[in-house]
Amino acid sequence: MNLAELQAWIGRTEEAEDWITPQMTRGLRAVLDQDPGEPQPGDPAPPGIHWCLAPPTAPMSALGPDGHPARGGFLPPVPLPRRMWAGGELEFLDRLLVDDRVLRRSRIESVELKQGRSGALCFVAVRHELSTGRGAAIRERHDIVYREAAPPAAPASPAPPAALPEAEASRTIQANPVLLFRYSALTFNGHRIHYDRRYCQEEEHYPGLVVHGPLQATLLLDLARDLADGRPLRSFRFRGVQPLFDGAPFSVNGRRTGTQRLELWVTDAAGRQAMTAEAALA
């Protein structure tokens, strides 16, 4: 990889606009296993709905073999074949409402190369600002990691789960293909790791379908809202620890760690962390 060429993308910007429709709101509520109801203009939109807004809509001929849009447009053309969400950070300035028109301004902030246990890794950080007619609503840093293709290998013995704090609130989610399909449809996400089991197992050598990082983060945001007892969130920082797969239930968990802070995490059926997060209350 030529790092200088990839870093030439730093500072590149794009804009996209979308509308929080009642149907989009019903769809995300349904994915969160809530009553879809009849959303009215001005109702608070579900947390995480901004990840449903203005997704890339490349034509079929412009997709790569993994189902993502081919690289080299807004995102740098990283030659590593595997792409995943690594995490991110959100700052909440105003709540998004049903019927809001939302403008997203995006900028490539950094491109870094690192060496991991599986080989070369490339981290791309993107800054987003989402605004409505009322002004800025969300500032986000989105961390993407690209890595080399893993060769086929015998399944490794999973590490024992680490000791975790006692959860104050916990929900069990069934990680099944229907949930993953519905979230992929809602976000227009064509990444094949979320719905094509044969591709997952034969091409990317995963044991099953991968649960979306933003879906896990959305479930944690929804739990954080309950723990906040009506207080608005000021910030939310999350990090993927390891992939989470379908085929078994997983849990989203959280606890208060003070008057203004929450600790949150996702665990798989064996109790291993898949995502960690922390939230601050306004």
PABAVO-743197 format. One line per 8 residues: their letters; for each residue x, y, z of C-alpha. Coordinates in steps of 0.2 Angstrom, whole numbers. Example, Ala and Ser with C-alpha at 12.3 -4.5 7.8 and 13.67 -1.06 7.14 Angstrom:
# PABAVO-743197
AS = 62,-22,39  68,-5,36 .
# end
This chain:
# PABAVO-743197
MNLAELQA = 0,0,0  6,18,-4  1,27,12  4,44,4  -8,41,-10  -21,35,3  -18,50,14  -21,61,-1 .
WIGRTEEA = -40,58,3  -38,67,19  -49,82,19  -61,75,5  -79,80,8  -96,75,3  -114,80,7  -130,70,7 .
EDWITPQM = -148,74,13  -162,63,18  -179,64,27  -184,55,43  -201,48,36  -214,39,47  -210,23,38  -192,24,42 .
TRGLRAVL = -197,27,60  -209,12,60  -195,1,52  -182,5,65  -195,3,79  -199,-14,73  -181,-19,72  -179,-14,90 .
DQDPGEPQ = -194,-25,94  -205,-10,98  -223,-6,93  -221,3,76  -236,14,80  -241,28,69  -226,41,71  -232,59,69 .
PGDPAPPG = -222,74,63  -212,81,78  -211,65,87  -194,60,94  -185,48,81  -178,32,88  -159,33,93  -147,28,80 .
IHWCLAPP = -159,32,66  -146,43,58  -137,27,52  -152,24,41  -151,41,32  -144,44,15  -135,28,13  -124,26,-3 .
TAPMSALG = -134,20,-17  -122,14,-30  -129,5,-45  -126,-14,-46  -113,-12,-59  -103,-1,-46  -102,-14,-32  -87,-23,-27 .
PDGHPARG = -87,-42,-24  -92,-40,-5  -107,-30,-10  -100,-13,-4  -99,1,-17  -82,-1,-26  -68,10,-17  -60,26,-23 .
GFLPPVPL = -75,38,-22  -77,47,-6  -68,34,4  -50,30,-1  -46,15,-12  -38,4,2  -33,-12,-7  -36,-23,8 .
PRRMWAGG = -51,-33,5  -60,-34,22  -70,-20,29  -78,-18,46  -84,-4,58  -71,-2,72  -81,10,82  -85,28,84 .
ELEFLDRL = -91,43,94  -107,53,94  -110,70,101  -128,75,103  -133,93,101  -151,92,97  -164,77,95  -169,71,78 .
LVDDRVLR = -188,71,75  -200,63,63  -202,73,47  -185,82,49  -175,84,34  -157,80,38  -141,86,30  -125,76,33 .
RSRIESVE = -108,84,29  -94,71,29  -75,74,29  -60,61,29  -51,65,44  -36,52,45  -29,37,36  -17,26,46 .
LKQGRSGA = -8,10,44  -5,-2,58  1,-20,60  -10,-32,69  -9,-51,73  -19,-54,57  -7,-43,46  -9,-26,39 .
LCFVAVRH = -23,-15,45  -29,2,38  -39,13,49  -50,27,41  -58,40,52  -73,50,45  -81,65,53  -99,68,50 .
ELSTGRGA = -110,83,55  -129,81,54  -140,96,54  -158,100,53  -167,117,50  -165,120,69  -146,118,67  -132,105,71 .
AIRERHDI = -140,89,78  -126,76,79  -107,76,77  -100,59,74  -83,51,71  -84,35,62  -69,23,62  -68,10,48 .
VYREAAPP = -54,-4,48  -48,-13,33  -38,-29,34  -31,-43,24  -41,-58,20  -39,-72,33  -34,-89,26  -44,-104,30 .
AAPASPAP = -39,-111,47  -45,-124,60  -57,-115,72  -47,-108,87  -52,-112,105  -62,-97,111  -55,-87,125  -64,-88,141 .
PAALPEAE = -75,-73,145  -68,-60,155  -76,-54,172  -89,-41,168  -98,-29,180  -115,-33,186  -128,-26,173  -141,-14,180 .
ASRTIQAN = -152,-17,164  -150,-31,151  -160,-37,136  -158,-53,126  -158,-52,107  -161,-67,95  -147,-65,82  -156,-73,68 .
PVLLFRYS = -155,-70,49  -172,-60,49  -165,-47,61  -150,-45,50  -159,-44,34  -172,-31,41  -158,-20,47  -148,-22,31 .
ALTFNGHR = -164,-17,21  -167,-2,32  -150,5,30  -148,-1,12  -132,-11,17  -127,-23,3  -112,-30,13  -113,-49,10 .
IHYDRRYC = -106,-53,28  -124,-49,35  -135,-60,24  -124,-72,13  -119,-87,23  -110,-96,10  -100,-80,6  -96,-78,25 .
QEEEHYPG = -90,-95,27  -81,-98,11  -74,-81,7  -71,-72,23  -70,-88,34  -82,-82,47  -92,-96,57  -109,-87,53 .
LVVHGPLQ = -117,-71,48  -110,-55,56  -121,-44,67  -119,-26,61  -109,-14,71  -121,0,70  -136,-12,75  -127,-17,91 .
ATLLLDLA = -123,2,94  -141,6,91  -147,-7,103  -135,0,116  -141,18,113  -159,12,115  -154,4,132  -145,19,137 .
RDLADGRP = -161,30,134  -170,19,147  -156,20,160  -155,39,157  -173,41,165  -178,54,153  -162,64,153  -154,67,136 .
LRSFRFRG = -138,59,130  -124,71,128  -111,59,120  -109,40,116  -93,32,112  -92,14,106  -79,1,101  -80,-16,92 .
VQPLFDGA = -71,-29,102  -74,-44,92  -86,-50,78  -103,-55,84  -112,-69,74  -129,-76,71  -135,-93,77  -137,-89,96 .
PFSVNGRR = -144,-75,107  -134,-61,113  -137,-48,126  -135,-29,128  -131,-23,145  -128,-7,155  -126,1,172  -125,18,179 .
TGTQRLEL = -107,23,185  -112,40,192  -125,53,191  -120,57,173  -111,42,165  -117,25,159  -106,9,155  -113,-2,141 .
WVTDAAGR = -108,-18,133  -114,-32,121  -110,-50,125  -112,-66,115  -120,-82,121  -104,-87,130  -103,-71,139  -88,-63,129 .
QAMTAEAA = -89,-45,125  -92,-40,107  -94,-21,109  -91,-9,123  -98,9,125  -99,23,137  -112,37,137  -113,54,146 .
LA = -129,62,151  -133,80,148 .
# end
